[in-house]
Amino acid sequence: MFELLEKIKSARERKQLTQTQVAEKIGIGLRQYQNIEAGHFPKYKTKQIRELEKILEIGIYNEIYKESIVNEPSAEYKVTGSLADELEKLALLNEKGRLTDEEFRLAKEKILK
């Protein structure tokens, strides 16, 4: 995780951008951006993380979300019901942009096994 946080901060500094500038560019407040650099990602939508990747010209999405959502489901996704209920939850996360199509496919395969 430390490497990821350093990657984000280093890329921002290399671009000579302040935290405030990056926050404005991705459409969140300064505190929210500071939370990203501190390693707190779960509240942020795919769109904002993807925008951060574009601005800083780095790949971070998979490092942030692949492990937390697909391999260890976040608090937003827990297995609690029938197979149909679980698939419906996954579909909703995908529609909200919380899961990419690939992550949705992988998580669905896990449930169906």
N, C-alpha and C positions, 0 to 999 in steps of 0.2 A: 504494500500500500504506500509506503514511504516513497518508493521510486515513482509511483504514479503522481503523487502530490508534487514531487520535485519536477517531474516532467511538465506539469501544468504551469507551475510558477516560473520555471526556466523559460518556457516558450513565451509566456507573457512578457517577461523581462527582455527576452531577445527581440521581441516586437516593439519594445519600448512603450508598452501600454501600462497604465495604472489599473488597479483593481476596479476603480470607478468606471473607467472607460470600457473595460471588458464587460462589466455588469450591464452598462447601458446598451452595449451592442447586442447582448443576448437577451435583453428585456427583463432583467431581474434587478433587485436592489443590491446595494453594496454589501450589506450584511449577508445576504443570500450567497453572493459570490465569494465572500470571505469564508463562508461555510464550505463551499466547494473546495477551496484551496486547503481547508482544514480536514477534508476527507468526509464530509457529510453530504452524500449524494442522493439518498432515497427520495427526497421530496421533489426532485427536479425532473421535469419531463424530458422525454427523448429529444424533443425539438430543441430545447435549450442546450443540452449536452452536444447534440449534433452541430448546433450553431457555434458553440465554443470550439469544437474541433476545426471548423472552417476558419474561424478568426485566428486561432493560434497555429493552424496548419499542423495539427498533431492528431494521431488516432488514439482516442481514450475510451470511446463508448464501450467496446467489448470488455476492456479491463474493468470498467465500473460496473456494468450491468450483467455480463454473462455469468459471472460467478454468483452475484447476489440474487439474481432472479431465476436463472435456470438451474444451477446446481444446488443452491440453498435458497429456496423461496423466501421472499421478503415477507414482512408482516402483512402486506397487501394480498399475498397469495399463500394460503395455507390449505392443505388437504383437509376438508371438514365434512364433505358430503358425498353424494353418489357420484358415479363416474360422469354422468350427464352434467351434474352441478359443477364439477371440477373443470370439465371442458368448456362450459359456459363462462366460468371465471377467467380462464385463459383467453378465450375469445374477446372478452371485455377488456382485459389488459392490453391485448393486441390492438383493439380498436382505439383505445385511449393513447396509444403510442408508447406504452410502458414496455412492450415487448416488440421486437422486430419480428418479421415473418419467420426468419430463421429460428429465433429464440422460441417463438410460438410452436413451431414444428418440433423442436427438440423437447420442449416441456410436454407437449402432447404425447410424443413417443414414450416419455418416461411414465406418464399416467397410464397409458394403454398397455404397458408391459406387465 
